[in-house]
Amino acid sequence: MDTGVGPAGSPASGWAPVPGRLPRVLTDAGIEADDVDTVVLTHLHEDHYGWVVGTGGTPLFPDARHVVQRTEVGSLATTDSALSYVVTPLRAAGLLDEVDGPVRPAGGGVRALPTPGHTAGHQSVLVDGGRRRVYITGDVLVHAVQLADPSAAYRFERDKPTARATRAALLSRARDEHALLATAHLNEPFTQA
């Protein structure tokens, strides 16, 4: 689920703390890069795709399909760093899996669900099958105030009305299901809906 800010020199390095920790965290957990078979990218912003490629510019996860909504790729400007840093190397390696709508990228109880607004093809992930459902929200939520007021917009939302509607619907669904939210930008990585 997303790959963080990436190494020094990644597109996010001009504003985010780099290098990111993903390779080290995986190694510490006993996970090798070639153990990873699926990477779901919530969207193609610099702080979410940085470790798609390693320091040599080749895919960090050489055996993983990288799942992204086709709408997300199609909405990129020709000058967007995501094209050269993510799309081109993954396509060249045959690892980019552009999907349309809800999919089960890893089988079982994992579903990618379109949650547009922050970007045109933003997606979140529902993990279901254990004691509780967990929604991995990507950037549907970027500030805690949005938990109390889903209509609160974020400066970098591409389509604010759609983002508001998406956020309200996701939070309502999560509350009804007593689900947990796994968030990228809130102080706590897991919160009760």
C-alpha angles and dihedrals in degrees: 000000000000120000105234132229097323134211129329105289094033117132091261094053092093091068111006129072107265146226095048120218103234100108092046093047091050092048091049088053091051094250118138121205091246090054089069112091102171134035118183114201112203090201141331104264119132096249092055103046105036098116095045083104128030129228091285093057095248123118110283091212102048096181099041129104108225109217119208132153113261088227089060094054092042092053096056117115114237089248095051112123089222089074095059097030100042116006100044098046093043093048091047090053093045091241102115113102110188109195136187118223129328115359140168099234097178100023123237117057098344119104131174110215126192110246103171128184106074083063130355095256102029114150135188128203129235116205109197132166105072129078093293138021117244124201113204098206107191104194099337082106121034102156133038092234087070089067089063096033113026089183091068105112128217121225095236098048108124095208109022098187091051091044091052092049092046092049093048092048094047093047092047092050092046092050092049090051095041086235130166122240120221107201134190102208109028121099092249117049093213127040137167114253 
